[in-house]
């Protein structure tokens, strides 16, 4: 998400210094600085008259502004334009001025001389606050859901059900739809996102584990910008380093990603750890992938029950995706819904591994043909889950099969009877 920033500084040298640093911030769009309080209020008033959505997310007020004193100007902007985050820049960053700035309506205080890390952190916090205010005011359809971007986790009921492939295709669909998308591999000991996309990178999520305040620059160093348009945050190559990523680290990393990306897709693997349980808890959408067989459906039920016991997520708040489905399968999605008590999707993913084998073996699933029925189903699911800017604009997604009727009828014989007996256990 691009952050529009309007600096206000009466000192030309200070203005140049502020703009120079702002131009280094990722996803920042600094405007030409205004020289005094009158010009600032006039500029904001003109933008608000056109549309409230034209207002910048952040206004930086330098202490040497005039003719209105800086604190009074902060108060005036906060009162007249409440959806704008105001940050004060001052050589006095002590507690007394901080308290006075907060009382005036500022969203942060930056000390002089300016430092990149502090500027980035304060601008990011003010922009995130502004986005939240505009969302609650119903302004700006492009403001991402949640306290920033939309987070989607993908968890496998057990190994080998296709959770990583599903997560990768969801992220590719979102990126193709024009959403700024991050794909995170939180399968910390056995992550394969890099293998699926033919990517090797020296940095991983473990490199962010010990950092208390993840600034945009630090995050940028850990993320690999792929040619597909995805920003990849990979699992560590050394599986034992996965232990470094605990609940606190996962929460900080997801918060930093939310603030920078519209869509954050997280592959959580198949094991419940503190890190991926935190991700599932924080997610706007938690997807579980299963296949329509007895062992896997029981594993899905076991996982959902564990989440409930750990107070991570309720079953009815979990979205179940059925992979490798066919109309001849004895265990149909409607039965899986009843057994697991989860929320079903309208689109099951067909069993068509021959379509995938070549790109999976080559480690380039981004090259999967658009005519693939598996790709069409997964991209349709991405639209169904709200990951696309405009559902239906992705590359030729196939229409979703009907959610009811004979296609999803439950057959009474065979493995179904065993599953039904297991529902009481």
Number of C-alpha atoms within 10 A of each C-alpha: 22 13 22 18 25 24 24 29 26 20 16 12 9 16 18 15 13 23 18 12 15 21 13 13 20 15 15 17 17 21 16 13 21 21 19 22 24 14 13 21 17 12 15 20 17 14 15 16 11 10 11 18 14 14 22 22 24 27 30 23 28 27 19 19 20 17 11 14 14 24 21 14 23 26 18 17 23 19 13 13 17 14 25 27 30 34 26 26 24 20 14 14 14 11 9 9 15 18 12 12 22 18 13 20 20 25 24 20 26 23 15 13 10 16 12 15 15 14 21 19 18 21 28 23 17 22 28 22 20 21 28 20 17 19 20 8 10 10 16 13 11 12 18 20 18 15 16 24 26 23 27 25 27 32 32 26 27 22 15 15 21 20 26 26 19 26 27 25 23 30 31 24 28 28 23 19 20 15 21 20 28 28 26 28 27 30 26 29 18 16 22 22 25 19 15 19 20 14 15 12 15 11 17 24 25 26 18 21 21 13 13 11 13 20 19 20 15 15 18 15 13 20 21 21 14 11 7 13 17 22 22 26 27 28 28 25 20 12 14 10 17 22 14 17 25 18 17 14 22 23 18 17 23 19 17 20 25 23 20 24 21 25 28 28 27 30 30 29 28 24 17 16 18 15 23 28 22 20 26 24 18 20 21 18 19 22 29 26 25 30 27 20 18 18 14 19 24 20 18 26 21 14 22 23 18 16 19 13 11 11 11 17 21 17 19 14 14 20 20 28 29 26 24 19 22 18 12 11 15 21 27 23 29 14 20 27 19 13 18 23 19 22 18 21 18 18 23 26 24 18 14 15 11 9 16 18 13 14 17 19 11 13 18 16 22 16 14 17 14 14 13 15 18 26 26 24 22 27 31 29 28 24 22 16 17 16 27 25 18 12 17 17 16 21 15 14 24 20 12 17 13 12 16 11 8 9 14 20 18 17 15 11 10 10 14 18 13 11 19 14 9 12 12 7 5
